[in-house]
């Protein structure tokens, strides 16, 4: 059977999903996509789906990218417009649990993970937000404030470049403690943004951490976010961030920040492969 490789850019609310990877007994991004595509095109088996990166339970994505090989032609009639028809039909069946943003036929050489040049994440924090409402806690982390963003940004500059992030990552099963986890960070900045969605009942701004890297290891962004928030609260010295990059020991650092504040907001690809996903302009 002839197949065509498709690139799908998609968004999802991680709160109702058990992460990205397929789990037979739980709803996941891959699980929902596989079952929907199999039903849509009456496939004999579930299609194989590859993502730009995995997200944990509770983590959101506004610009995830996957690839999947589907029969060609997709539709028996010749009305054309396969990309638009695929987006409309998948979104109708997924019913808002996952939103397909774009469907693009690509070369069989395209690989959602290995063709990616960078990934960008965003973490939202509500300073001095108290316990927070459930609607805010679903998309941001309420912490005791205020936060010293200037000091947090000075500490964050140490992250840029290639470093061993063992102190800020959950080690993969089967790996050894002495195995380095080297990653290259391209951009890491804290800023304040207005609460345009009126999520905060008392008003004020939201604090945002934007980080872009060629790749990330498990729990890296959430661990960095919690450590840098502790810097902003005065609980951790700014120099401790660079020190932990040189001596990869996690002892004494705070636990990773909650999953709900984190979102994958962009993945970088060459223009011939459709260009970046999302609206990231870093």
N, C-alpha and C positions, 0 to 999 in steps of 0.2 A: 504494500500500500504506500503510495506516495505521500510524503508529509511536507509541511511548511513550518518553519520555526517562527513562533510569535513572541514578541516582547510585550508584556502587559505591565503597565504602571498602575498601581493601585493604592488605596488608602483603607485603613481600618481602625476601629476603636478596640484597643487591646483589652479593655475591661471585661468583655464578654467572651474572650477567646483564651485558650490555654496555649498561647504562644504561636509561633510560626510553623514549626515542623509538625508533620503528621503524627497524631496519637489516636489509635483506633477507638478509644473509649471517650474521647473528649473533642469538642469542636475546636479546630485550629484553622489557621489561614490556608495551609496547604490541603488539609482535609476537605474543607468546604469547596475550594477551587477544583480539586480532583473529582469530587462527586458531581459537582455542577457541570463540568466539562464532559464527563462521561455520559451524563444524562442528556445534555444538550445535543451531542453528536452521536449518541447511541454507540459508544465505543465498547469493544469487547473487554477492555481492561481499563483501570484507572491510569490516566496519563502521568508521566514523570515530570515533576515541576521543580525547577531550580530557582532559588531566590538570591538577591544581591547580598543578603545577610539575614541571620535569624534574629527574631525579637522574642523576648521572654513573655510569659504571662503578664498581662497588664500593661505592656509597652505598646504604644500607638505607632502608627506609620501614616504619614501624609503623602509619602512618595516612595513606597517600596517598588522594586522591579523584579519580575520573574520572567523566565522563559519556559515555553512549552511547545512541543512538536504536535501539530494537529493535522488531520487528513486534509489533502488539497484535491479539489476545491472544498471549501467549508460548506458551501450551500449548493444544492442541486440545480437551482435556477441560475440564470446568468444576469441577474439584475445589477451585479457589481456592488461596490461599497461594502466589501467584506469587513473592513475595520470598524466602521460605524455600526454595522449590524451585529458584530460580535460584542461590542461594548454594550449596546442596548439590550441584547438578549441575556448576557451574563448579569447585568445589573438588575434586570427584572427578576431573575431567579434568585440572586443573592439577597435581594430585599433589604439592602442597607447594611447587612452585616460586614460586607466588604464592598467597596466601591471601585469599579474599574474606571480609571481616568483616561487611559489611552491603550489602544491595541495597534501594534505595528508589526507587519511582516519584516523579518530580518534574515540575514544570511545565516546558514547553518554553522558558521564560525562564531556567531555571537553567543556569549555565555554570560548570564546575568551576574554570576559571581566573579569569574576570572576576567571578564572584559571591563569591569568597573575600575575606574581610576581613583575614585575616592568615595567616601560615605560621609554624610553630614547628619548630626543629631542635634536636637534642641532639648534642653531641660528647663522646666518652669518652676520657679520658687515664689512663694508668697511670704515676704518677710513680715514678722510680727503679726501673722495671720491667725494666731490661736489655733484651735482644733480644726477650724474650717468646715464649711458645708460639704455634703457628699458630692455635690456637683463640682466644687473646686478641687476636692481631694481626688477626683477621678482624672484630673488633668494637670495638677500642680501639687507641690509639696509645701505645706504650711509649716514654717519654722519660726523660732523665736528670733526677733530682730531687735534693732535694725542691723543691716549688713553693711560692712565697709567694702564697697565694690572696688575702690581703687586698690586696696590691699589684695583683694581676691584676684584682680587682674595682674598685679605684679607677680603673684605666685603662679598664675596660669601661664605666664610667658615661659616659664621653665619647661612646660609641656611641649612646646613647639620644637620640631626636629625629631630625629629618630632616637628612641630610648628603650630601655628595658622596663616594661610596665608590670612586672611581677607583683609589685606591692599593691597594685590597683586592679588586679584581674583574678577571677576564679580560675584555678588551674584545671586544664582538661584532664579527664580521667585517663590514667595510664602514663601521664607525664611525670617527670622527676622534678623535685624542688629546685634543682640547680639548672634546669632547662630555661633559658631566657625566653621572654615574651616580648620581642622587639616589634615596635609599631612606630610609624612615622605620622606625627600630628602636624597638620598644615595650618591650623587656625584654632585658637581657643580664646574666647572673649566673653566676659559677662557684661550685661547691659540692662537698663530698665526700659520697659515698654508699657504703654498705656493699656489699661484694662478695657479695650474696645468692646469686648463681649459682655461687660458688666458682670463678671463672675464674682467680684468681691462685693459683698453687701455693704461694706464700709468705705468703698472707694479706694483710691490709691493706685500704685503701679505694681506691675509684676516684674520680677527679676528673671532674666533669661540667660542661660549658658548655651552658647553656640560653639560646637566643636566639629572640626572636619579632619579626617585622617584617611590614609590610603586603606586602612583596615583597622578593626577593633578586636580586642579579645573580650571574653565573657565578663560581664559586669563592669567593664572599664569605665564607661561614662558615668554610671550611677556611683561608682566608688570615687571617681574624681569629683563629682558634684558634691557628695557629702563631705569630702575632705576640704574642698574649697569653701563650702558654706561654714565649716568649722573655723577656717581661717578668718572669714568675714565676721564671725561672732567673737573672735578673739580667743578661741579655745585651742587653736593650733597655730604655731608660728609659721609665717609665710615660707621661711627657708626649709621647712619640713618637707614641702612638696619636692623640691629639687634633691633634697637629701634622700628621699625614698626612691627616687629614680636611680640614684647611684648605689644605694644599699637596699636592695629589694626586699624589705621586711615590712609586713603589714601590721605588726603588733602595735597596739595603741591608737591606731586610726579608727575613725567611726565606721559603723556598718554602712553598706551601700545605701544610697538614697532610695526611696520607694519607686517602684516601677512606673506608677501612674504619671509621674512628671516627665517621663522620657518619651520622645517621638523621633522616629527616623524621618527626616524632612527632605532628603535629597540623595541621589546617587549619580556620580559623574560617569558619563560615557562619551566616546568620540562622536563627532557630528554625523559620521557615516552610519553610526548605529542608533541614531535618533537623538543624540545629545543628552544632557542631564535630565533626570526626572525632577519634579518639584520646581519650586521657585527660588532655589538657593542661588545667591549671587556673590557668595564669599570669594 
